[in-house]
Amino acid sequence: MFVLGCEEADQDAAANSDSHAAESNSNAEVGSDTVLARTKVDEFANVLDLSANPTEETYGVYETNHFNHFSDLGAWHGYYQPAKDNKKLLGGFAGPLIIAEEYPVNLSDSIQRIQLTNKETGEQYDLSQSNYIDLSSYPGRLEQIYEMDEFNLHLSLIFVSNRTALISTTIENTGEEPLTLDVSWTGSIFDQVVEGDSTIETGATLEKNENAIQVNFDNVREQWDYLATDQVKYSINHDKKVNTTIDGLNYTASLDQSIELDPEKTFSTYTTETYTFTDEEFAKEKEKLSDYVDKQEDYFKENKERWQGYLDKTLAGDKAKDFPEYQNVAVKSIETLMTNWISPAGAIKHDGIIPSMSYKWFIGMWGWDSWKADVALASFNPALAKNNIRALFDYQIKSDDDVRPQDKGAIIDAIFYNQDSSRGGEGGNWNERNSKPPLTAWAVWSIYKETQDKEFLKEIYPQLMDYHNWWYTNRDHDKNGVAEYGAMVSDAHWKTDDNGNVVKGEDGKPEFDDEAVIEAAAWESGMDNATRFDQEGVGKDDVGVQVFENEVDGQVVGYSINQESVDLNAYLYAEKGFLKLMAAELGYSEDEKKMTEEASDLKDYIDEHMYDEKTGFFYDLQINDDGSKKMLLVNRGKGTEGWLPLWANLATKEQAEQVKNNMMDEEKFNTYVPFPTASKDNEKFSPSKYWRGPVWLDQALFGVEALQNYGFNTEATDMAKKLFNHAEGLMGNGPIHENYNPLNGKGISTKNFSWSAAAYYLMYKNTLLSDEPTTQDAFK
């Protein structure tokens, strides 16, 4: 909330500015009595700053949107609030931002702004001169209030479907005399997308229809920047008769008749804004528009009840009163996840969560990103969590697959609106070169614990088993029951010349590209450039990262790198625990027995071969081609993978004690923001280089839960507090970042990041409010 021209409001805004976590969160201490616990939607205004001045250039630093926006219900468009220094945008919600299949772009600075003119005097009211202006966001809705001498204006926006937003406009005569107003709306659109020196003409044009203004688009297929067809439409529909004039990229729509308001009387009108990809979508949504308006009270009520339900499931319990300072973060986490919700479109068949709608390259679903989001969603929106699981399993590889039948059971790395050329599509972001770490059963079990939905368990369990088994068929080179990260058979793993043509050897066969496979293997780990995957290795005895071919019946089915990664096998151990629990629920006794036996063997192997007593930590294990020679990669330094055996509940108590000591060491992992991906004493530690030092919240969550698993609850709570209190902007109205600098708390990479939001949500619920980690407990 702000009041234009009010010095006090400006001081409040300055006080909430988050230039450094140490400054912005210095008074946010657990147990503080300066903040009262809240439970209602209307008590959580502006936990995320949505103020914006949208332009044709959507992206700023790191190809990330300059501003934060709001979306809901899986819509492929969203809105901002006007920046308070831009008077031109007042009277409407800024934007929209639309997703051009795979790329977020601004369609307008403000596509619909109300204009009010006094019929008797001819004066058009300047909303910037209001006595009071409130531009606020609440969980699930945007609000604007303008208080003038003669009237109050109230705008409210919610999403009513996965394609349409509903805007309520109410004008109340607060004066002592009757008031006659001419009401109109004006707006404009952008017809180009600007990124640096690059400009793409979208061909966007305006068209007027009966009580509607429609934006039409050209067929533009820029694979790496912008994708649209001539079926795409953005439509604004009024519930009352309007007369519309169009001037190029600008329009004005005026109510057919003036409105007359006696004192204390109100006038209300409603508009819908719809964004669709196909003619079929548009036709179906158009049929619903009158219902959205006719039943607007029900839709606004349902919206508030749904969001209140999210909060009730999050903030309930007596202990919530002990940690009021952290409630904003929990609510912000929910808002972040809901804004990153997308619904079926293009190749996407089920609803799901994308990593961030703020980042150019994240408008798709990745496996382990989704699984982490689902564990949090299970608590407050389990239906969405289930569909997110289904969205990835829609493309699980089958034995009769046309492209890679040898990968039966695999979950591919990333799915987008467009499939790639191997699937007959034209997308560049779809990726089948690798999979992602096996955290699926963790997510499914979290959903089942919340819902007790045995039918969902029956549906997914066979697919989970296929995926689990794939790791041992396609990623266990020496067949010892211990897996390696690797890559799939792909044309992308052949060497190419400068023109992109495959290089062939003297035998006429394509030349293999080890570097490309190692890149894909690092992607498969999820830790793209972690120090442990540096190809050159560290020290004279380290042969570096090499590639092995994995064969079944003489056919290459995939590739492994020459190291058995401790995190991968800890994940697989945990998955065996979750699968055992599921098998017990479903009455599959043979599977229970199998998972128990395999887990026992894997635990013994990890404890014996992947733990270094001298340094008190777990590491990856380098192997040769037949597995007869092994080298523990202590030389490559410590990383967050070292506490995954504790998260999986497989380490001994003695090992856990030593790992905990490393985690709590201020010269290693207990930094300003704790748990950097490479230990501070790692010679390759770099606090701002992606997976070589920054704090990633999934690994931090695993660290906190690892401590909880072994009874180090004080340490777990202390680390959770530091993760909340020291992350830039988190406790104020700043966005949740992809990762954070461990030394100063600065948010880095992109923002409004789903798995960071999920991790904060889970730490709030399961560490601060309880001692209930999400980890497997079938084996301890």
ZAMARGU-4260 file (C-alpha; in steps of 0.2 Angstrom, whole numbers, plus 5000, padded with zeros to 4 digits):
<rodrens>
0) 5000/5000/5000 | 5006/5018/4997 | 4999/5035/4997 | 5005/5047/4984 | 5013/5063/4991
5) 5013/5056/5009 | 5030/5057/5016 | 5026/5044/5029 | 5023/5031/5016 | 5039/5035/5007
10) 5048/5032/5023 | 5039/5015/5025 | 5044/5010/5008 | 5062/5015/5011 | 5062/5005/5027
15) 5057/4990/5018 | 5070/4992/5005 | 5081/4976/5004 | 5099/4981/4998 | 5107/4969/5010
20) 5100/4955/5021 | 5110/4961/5036 | 5102/4978/5035 | 5084/4973/5029 | 5082/4959/5042
25) 5092/4964/5057 | 5077/4964/5068 | 5069/4948/5062 | 5073/4937/5076 | 5064/4921/5081
30) 5053/4925/5097 | 5052/4943/5093 | 5036/4951/5100 | 5036/4965/5088 | 5026/4955/5075
35) 5009/4947/5078 | 5004/4931/5070 | 4992/4932/5056 | 4980/4920/5048 | 4969/4929/5035
40) 4972/4933/5017 | 4968/4951/5019 | 4982/4952/5032 | 4996/4948/5020 | 4997/4963/5008
45) 5012/4966/4997 | 5023/4952/5003 | 5031/4953/4986 | 5034/4970/4977 | 5024/4969/4961
50) 5026/4988/4956 | 5032/4989/4938 | 5035/5000/4922 | 5033/4987/4909 | 5041/4991/4892
55) 5045/4981/4876 | 5061/4976/4884 | 5055/4963/4896 | 5072/4956/4902 | 5086/4965/4912
60) 5101/4957/4920 | 5102/4938/4918 | 5088/4938/4905 | 5076/4940/4920 | 5061/4951/4920
65) 5064/4968/4927 | 5049/4966/4938 | 5039/4953/4948 | 5021/4949/4942 | 5006/4940/4948
70) 4997/4925/4940 | 4986/4911/4946 | 4976/4895/4941 | 4989/4890/4927 | 4986/4905/4916
75) 4999/4909/4903 | 4998/4928/4907 | 5000/4939/4922 | 4999/4957/4928 | 5009/4970/4938
80) 5004/4984/4949 | 5009/5002/4942 | 5025/5009/4949 | 5020/5023/4960 | 5031/5036/4950
85) 5022/5032/4934 | 5006/5042/4934 | 5001/5037/4917 | 4998/5019/4922 | 4986/5023/4936
90) 4968/5017/4934 | 4973/5000/4928 | 4984/4985/4931 | 5001/4986/4922 | 5005/4973/4909
95) 5000/4960/4904 | 5015/4949/4903 | 5011/4935/4891 | 5020/4918/4887 | 5024/4917/4869
100) 5023/4898/4870 | 5040/4897/4878 | 5046/4915/4881 | 5038/4928/4893 | 5036/4945/4885
105) 5026/4961/4889 | 5011/4964/4878 | 5008/4982/4885 | 5013/4994/4899 | 4994/4994/4904
110) 4982/4987/4892 | 4966/4994/4901 | 4965/5010/4911 | 4949/5018/4917 | 4946/5036/4913
115) 4932/5046/4922 | 4926/5063/4916 | 4913/5074/4925 | 4899/5076/4913 | 4894/5093/4919
120) 4911/5101/4919 | 4920/5091/4906 | 4934/5089/4918 | 4944/5072/4917 | 4949/5067/4934
125) 4968/5065/4937 | 4969/5049/4948 | 4987/5054/4953 | 4979/5069/4963 | 4968/5057/4973
130) 4968/5060/4992 | 4973/5042/4995 | 4979/5028/4983 | 4981/5010/4988 | 4989/4998/4975
135) 4990/4982/4984 | 4992/4964/4981 | 4985/4950/4992 | 4986/4932/4990 | 4976/4928/4975
140) 4971/4945/4970 | 4976/4963/4965 | 4967/4978/4972 | 4968/4997/4968 | 4959/5010/4978
145) 4958/5029/4973 | 4949/5041/4985 | 4945/5058/4977 | 4935/5072/4984 | 4919/5066/4975
150) 4920/5048/4973 | 4930/5032/4977 | 4936/5020/4964 | 4940/5002/4968 | 4947/4990/4955
155) 4950/4971/4959 | 4958/4958/4948 | 4957/4939/4950 | 4959/4924/4939 | 4944/4914/4936
160) 4951/4901/4924 | 4967/4896/4917 | 4965/4908/4902 | 4954/4922/4909 | 4956/4936/4922
165) 4941/4945/4929 | 4942/4964/4934 | 4929/4972/4945 | 4927/4991/4944 | 4916/5000/4957
170) 4913/5018/4958 | 4905/5026/4974 | 4899/5043/4976 | 4906/5049/4992 | 4901/5068/4990
175) 4885/5076/4995 | 4878/5080/4977 | 4873/5069/4963 | 4887/5064/4951 | 4886/5061/4932
180) 4902/5053/4925 | 4907/5048/4907 | 4917/5031/4909 | 4930/5025/4896 | 4945/5014/4896
185) 4961/5017/4886 | 4975/5006/4882 | 4989/5002/4870 | 5000/4987/4865 | 5017/4983/4860
190) 5020/4976/4842 | 5038/4971/4845 | 5049/4962/4857 | 5066/4970/4861 | 5081/4962/4869
195) 5097/4972/4869 | 5101/4976/4851 | 5088/4963/4844 | 5070/4967/4839 | 5057/4955/4834
200) 5041/4962/4825 | 5026/4952/4832 | 5013/4959/4820 | 5001/4962/4835 | 4986/4973/4830
205) 4970/4979/4838 | 4953/4974/4832 | 4936/4979/4839 | 4921/4968/4841 | 4905/4969/4850
210) 4909/4976/4867 | 4927/4969/4865 | 4944/4973/4860 | 4955/4960/4853 | 4974/4958/4850
215) 4978/4948/4835 | 4996/4941/4832 | 5006/4936/4816 | 5014/4919/4814 | 5031/4922/4820
220) 5042/4907/4824 | 5059/4913/4832 | 5064/4897/4840 | 5076/4905/4853 | 5066/4921/4857
225) 5047/4922/4853 | 5034/4909/4846 | 5017/4913/4841 | 5004/4908/4828 | 4990/4918/4819
230) 4978/4909/4831 | 4984/4918/4847 | 4972/4930/4854 | 4971/4942/4868 | 4953/4948/4871
235) 4946/4961/4883 | 4927/4960/4885 | 4915/4972/4894 | 4899/4967/4902 | 4891/4984/4896
240) 4889/4991/4879 | 4905/5001/4874 | 4909/5011/4858 | 4927/5008/4853 | 4939/5018/4842
245) 4956/5012/4837 | 4971/5022/4832 | 4985/5011/4827 | 4991/5002/4843 | 4980/5013/4854
250) 4961/5011/4858 | 4948/5020/4868 | 4932/5010/4873 | 4918/5022/4881 | 4902/5017/4890
255) 4887/5020/4878 | 4879/5030/4892 | 4884/5041/4906 | 4882/5035/4924 | 4872/5045/4936
260) 4876/5042/4955 | 4867/5049/4969 | 4876/5052/4986 | 4882/5035/4994 | 4877/5025/4978
265) 4888/5014/4968 | 4891/5008/4950 | 4899/4992/4946 | 4905/4985/4929 | 4916/4970/4925
270) 4928/4966/4911 | 4937/4950/4907 | 4954/4948/4899 | 4958/4932/4890 | 4974/4925/4883
275) 4972/4909/4871 | 4984/4900/4860 | 4972/4892/4848 | 4955/4895/4839 | 4948/4880/4849
280) 4954/4887/4866 | 4946/4904/4861 | 4929/4898/4857 | 4928/4887/4873 | 4933/4902/4884
285) 4922/4914/4875 | 4907/4903/4879 | 4911/4905/4898 | 4913/4924/4898 | 4895/4928/4902
290) 4896/4916/4917 | 4911/4924/4924 | 4902/4941/4924 | 4885/4934/4929 | 4892/4924/4944
295) 4906/4937/4948 | 4902/4937/4967 | 4904/4918/4967 | 4920/4919/4958 | 4927/4932/4970
300) 4921/4922/4985 | 4928/4906/4978 | 4945/4914/4975 | 4946/4921/4993 | 4941/4904/5000
305) 4953/4894/4989 | 4968/4906/4995 | 4962/4906/5013 | 4963/4887/5012 | 4981/4888/5006
310) 4985/4899/5021 | 4975/4888/5033 | 4985/4873/5028 | 5001/4882/5031 | 4999/4894/5046
315) 4988/4882/5057 | 4994/4877/5074 | 4999/4885/5090 | 5017/4885/5086 | 5014/4897/5071
320) 5012/4910/5085 | 5030/4908/5090 | 5037/4912/5073 | 5027/4927/5066 | 5041/4935/5057
325) 5043/4920/5045 | 5024/4920/5040 | 5027/4932/5026 | 5040/4921/5018 | 5028/4906/5019
330) 5015/4916/5010 | 5027/4923/4998 | 5032/4905/4994 | 5014/4900/4990 | 5012/4915/4979
335) 5028/4911/4970 | 5023/4893/4966 | 5005/4898/4961 | 5012/4912/4949 | 5023/4898/4941
340) 5009/4887/4938 | 5005/4883/4920 | 4990/4873/4913 | 4990/4861/4898 | 4995/4870/4882
345) 5005/4864/4867 | 5014/4848/4871 | 5010/4851/4890 | 4996/4839/4894 | 4994/4842/4913
350) 4995/4856/4925 | 5012/4859/4933 | 5025/4871/4940 | 5039/4879/4930 | 5055/4885/4938
355) 5051/4903/4936 | 5040/4914/4924 | 5052/4928/4927 | 5067/4920/4917 | 5067/4918/4898
360) 5073/4900/4898 | 5062/4893/4912 | 5045/4891/4904 | 5045/4872/4904 | 5045/4858/4917
365) 5061/4849/4923 | 5060/4833/4933 | 5068/4837/4949 | 5062/4855/4949 | 5045/4848/4948
370) 5047/4835/4962 | 5053/4848/4974 | 5039/4859/4971 | 5027/4845/4973 | 5033/4841/4990
375) 5028/4858/4996 | 5012/4858/4985 | 5007/4842/4994 | 5003/4852/5009 | 4991/4865/5002
380) 4987/4861/4984 | 4989/4842/4982 | 4978/4841/4966 | 4991/4852/4957 | 5005/4841/4964
385) 4997/4826/4957 | 4995/4834/4940 | 5013/4840/4940 | 5019/4822/4943 | 5008/4816/4928
390) 5014/4830/4917 | 5032/4823/4917 | 5026/4805/4917 | 5016/4809/4901 | 5033/4808/4892
395) 5040/4793/4902 | 5049/4783/4889 | 5040/4767/4884 | 5047/4751/4876 | 5039/4755/4859
400) 5046/4773/4859 | 5050/4779/4841 | 5066/4788/4846 | 5074/4780/4861 | 5065/4763/4866
405) 5082/4758/4875 | 5077/4771/4888 | 5061/4762/4894 | 5056/4770/4911 | 5067/4786/4909
410) 5060/4803/4913 | 5067/4815/4901 | 5076/4831/4907 | 5064/4845/4902 | 5047/4847/4893
415) 5041/4863/4885 | 5026/4869/4874 | 5035/4863/4859 | 5044/4846/4856 | 5060/4845/4848
420) 5064/4840/4830 | 5066/4821/4834 | 5048/4821/4840 | 5042/4831/4825 | 5042/4848/4834
425) 5051/4864/4832 | 5056/4868/4850 | 5074/4871/4855 | 5072/4870/4874 | 5064/4852/4875
430) 5078/4841/4881 | 5081/4822/4880 | 5100/4821/4882 | 5098/4816/4900 | 5087/4813/4915
435) 5087/4822/4932 | 5090/4815/4950 | 5077/4802/4956 | 5067/4812/4968 | 5050/4807/4961
440) 5046/4794/4974 | 5049/4807/4988 | 5036/4818/4980 | 5024/4805/4977 | 5025/4799/4995
445) 5023/4816/5001 | 5007/4818/4992 | 5001/4801/4998 | 5004/4806/5016 | 4994/4821/5014
450) 4979/4814/5004 | 4979/4795/5007 | 4974/4794/4989 | 4978/4775/4986 | 4971/4776/4968
455) 4984/4789/4964 | 4997/4778/4972 | 4991/4763/4961 | 4992/4774/4946 | 5010/4780/4948
460) 5018/4766/4957 | 5022/4755/4941 | 5029/4770/4932 | 5040/4774/4948 | 5047/4757/4948
465) 5051/4758/4929 | 5060/4774/4932 | 5069/4767/4947 | 5075/4752/4937 | 5080/4762/4922
470) 5095/4769/4933 | 5102/4752/4935 | 5099/4746/4917 | 5106/4762/4909 | 5117/4771/4922
475) 5126/4757/4931 | 5141/4753/4921 | 5149/4739/4931 | 5133/4732/4936 | 5137/4732/4955
480) 5120/4740/4960 | 5128/4758/4962 | 5123/4770/4948 | 5132/4784/4940 | 5126/4800/4931
485) 5128/4800/4913 | 5119/4804/4896 | 5107/4796/4884 | 5111/4791/4866 | 5108/4807/4856
490) 5114/4815/4840 | 5119/4830/4852 | 5133/4819/4858 | 5142/4818/4841 | 5156/4831/4837
495) 5150/4844/4825 | 5159/4857/4814 | 5157/4876/4814 | 5142/4874/4803 | 5133/4861/4814
500) 5137/4846/4803 | 5141/4830/4812 | 5160/4825/4810 | 5163/4808/4804 | 5179/4798/4806
505) 5188/4787/4793 | 5176/4773/4795 | 5162/4784/4791 | 5154/4784/4808 | 5151/4800/4818
510) 5164/4805/4830 | 5160/4804/4849 | 5160/4820/4859 | 5166/4816/4877 | 5163/4834/4882
515) 5145/4834/4876 | 5142/4818/4886 | 5150/4825/4902 | 5140/4841/4900 | 5124/4831/4899
520) 5130/4820/4914 | 5132/4836/4924 | 5115/4842/4919 | 5108/4825/4924 | 5115/4828/4942
525) 5106/4845/4942 | 5122/4853/4948 | 5127/4859/4930 | 5145/4866/4934 | 5149/4858/4951
530) 5168/4857/4954 | 5167/4838/4956 | 5162/4837/4937 | 5177/4847/4931 | 5184/4836/4917
535) 5202/4839/4921 | 5201/4832/4939 | 5212/4838/4953 | 5230/4831/4956 | 5241/4819/4948
540) 5232/4803/4953 | 5215/4809/4947 | 5212/4804/4929 | 5198/4816/4928 | 5180/4814/4921
545) 5179/4800/4908 | 5165/4793/4898 | 5159/4774/4898 | 5147/4766/4886 | 5133/4756/4894
550) 5127/4741/4884 | 5113/4729/4885 | 5114/4714/4873 | 5128/4722/4863 | 5118/4738/4860
555) 5123/4755/4868 | 5109/4761/4879 | 5117/4776/4887 | 5133/4783/4894 | 5140/4784/4912
560) 5154/4795/4918 | 5168/4786/4928 | 5162/4791/4946 | 5148/4784/4957 | 5140/4799/4964
565) 5136/4799/4982 | 5121/4810/4980 | 5113/4800/4966 | 5115/4784/4976 | 5108/4792/4992
570) 5093/4798/4982 | 5091/4780/4975 | 5093/4773/4993 | 5079/4785/4999 | 5069/4780/4984
575) 5070/4762/4989 | 5063/4767/5006 | 5048/4777/4999 | 5045/4763/4986 | 5045/4750/5001
580) 5032/4761/5010 | 5021/4762/4994 | 5023/4743/4991 | 5017/4740/5009 | 5002/4751/5006
585) 4998/4742/4990 | 5001/4725/4996 | 5016/4721/4985 | 5026/4710/4997 | 5039/4705/4984
590) 5043/4723/4980 | 5044/4727/4999 | 5057/4713/5001 | 5067/4718/4985 | 5068/4736/4990
595) 5074/4731/5008 | 5087/4720/5002 | 5094/4732/4989 | 5094/4746/5001 | 5104/4736/5014
600) 5117/4732/5001 | 5118/4750/4995 | 5119/4757/5012 | 5134/4746/5016 | 5143/4751/5000
605) 5140/4770/5003 | 5146/4769/5021 | 5161/4758/5017 | 5167/4766/5000 | 5161/4784/5000
610) 5165/4790/5017 | 5182/4797/5022 | 5186/4795/5040 | 5200/4808/5040 | 5190/4822/5034
615) 5173/4816/5041 | 5163/4818/5025 | 5156/4809/5010 | 5162/4810/4992 | 5160/4803/4975
620) 5169/4788/4970 | 5180/4787/4955 | 5180/4770/4946 | 5189/4762/4931 | 5180/4753/4917
625) 5177/4736/4926 | 5175/4744/4943 | 5190/4735/4950 | 5199/4751/4955 | 5191/4764/4965
630) 5197/4781/4971 | 5188/4792/4984 | 5187/4810/4977 | 5192/4819/4993 | 5204/4828/4982
635) 5190/4838/4973 | 5184/4845/4989 | 5168/4845/4999 | 5151/4849/4992 | 5133/4848/4997
640) 5132/4831/4990 | 5142/4825/5006 | 5127/4827/5018 | 5114/4818/5006 | 5118/4801/5015
645) 5111/4809/5031 | 5096/4816/5022 | 5093/4798/5016 | 5095/4791/5033 | 5109/4779/5028
650) 5124/4786/5037 | 5130/4779/5054 | 5128/4790/5070 | 5147/4792/5070 | 5148/4797/5052
655) 5133/4809/5055 | 5142/4817/5070 | 5158/4821/5059 | 5147/4827/5044 | 5138/4838/5056
660) 5154/4846/5062 | 5159/4850/5044 | 5142/4858/5041 | 5143/4869/5056 | 5161/4875/5053
665) 5161/4893/5049 | 5176/4890/5037 | 5167/4877/5028 | 5148/4877/5026 | 5142/4888/5040
670) 5143/4904/5031 | 5133/4920/5032 | 5120/4911/5022 | 5124/4893/5026 | 5127/4878/5015
675) 5136/4884/4999 | 5137/4871/4986 | 5156/4870/4987 | 5164/4871/5004 | 5172/4888/5008
680) 5189/4879/5010 | 5187/4871/4993 | 5201/4878/4982 | 5188/4880/4968 | 5175/4889/4979
685) 5167/4904/4970 | 5153/4912/4979 | 5144/4918/4964 | 5147/4905/4951 | 5131/4894/4950
690) 5135/4877/4957 | 5153/4882/4963 | 5148/4891/4979 | 5131/4899/4979 | 5118/4893/4991
695) 5105/4883/4982 | 5089/4881/4993 | 5086/4863/4989 | 5103/4858/4995 | 5101/4869/5010
700) 5084/4860/5014 | 5092/4843/5012 | 5106/4850/5024 | 5093/4856/5037 | 5083/4839/5036
705) 5099/4829/5037 | 5103/4837/5054 | 5085/4834/5060 | 5086/4816/5055 | 5101/4813/5067
710) 5094/4823/5082 | 5104/4839/5079 | 5088/4849/5080 | 5096/4865/5088 | 5108/4866/5074
715) 5095/4863/5061 | 5084/4877/5068 | 5099/4889/5069 | 5103/4885/5051 | 5085/4888/5045
720) 5085/4904/5054 | 5101/4910/5045 | 5094/4905/5028 | 5078/4915/5032 | 5086/4930/5040
725) 5101/4933/5029 | 5094/4930/5011 | 5093/4947/5003 | 5075/4954/5003 | 5067/4938/5009
730) 5060/4945/5025 | 5055/4961/5016 | 5045/4962/5000 | 5059/4956/4988 | 5058/4940/4977
735) 5064/4923/4981 | 5080/4920/4971 | 5087/4905/4962 | 5102/4905/4974 | 5111/4917/4986
740) 5129/4922/4989 | 5135/4913/5004 | 5146/4927/5010 | 5134/4942/5009 | 5117/4935/5006
745) 5115/4944/4989 | 5102/4936/4978 | 5109/4929/4962 | 5104/4921/4946 | 5086/4923/4942
750) 5071/4926/4954 | 5054/4920/4959 | 5061/4903/4959 | 5050/4888/4963 | 5061/4876/4971
755) 5068/4890/4982 | 5051/4894/4987 | 5047/4876/4990 | 5062/4874/5001 | 5058/4889/5012
760) 5040/4883/5013 | 5045/4866/5019 | 5058/4873/5032 | 5045/4885/5039 | 5032/4870/5041
765) 5044/4856/5045 | 5058/4864/5054 | 5052/4880/5062 | 5035/4874/5066 | 5038/4856/5069
770) 5051/4843/5068 | 5045/4833/5054 | 5057/4831/5040 | 5051/4825/5023 | 5064/4811/5022
775) 5061/4792/5021 | 5059/4783/5037 | 5057/4765/5030 | 5075/4762/5034 | 5085/4770/5048
</rodrens>
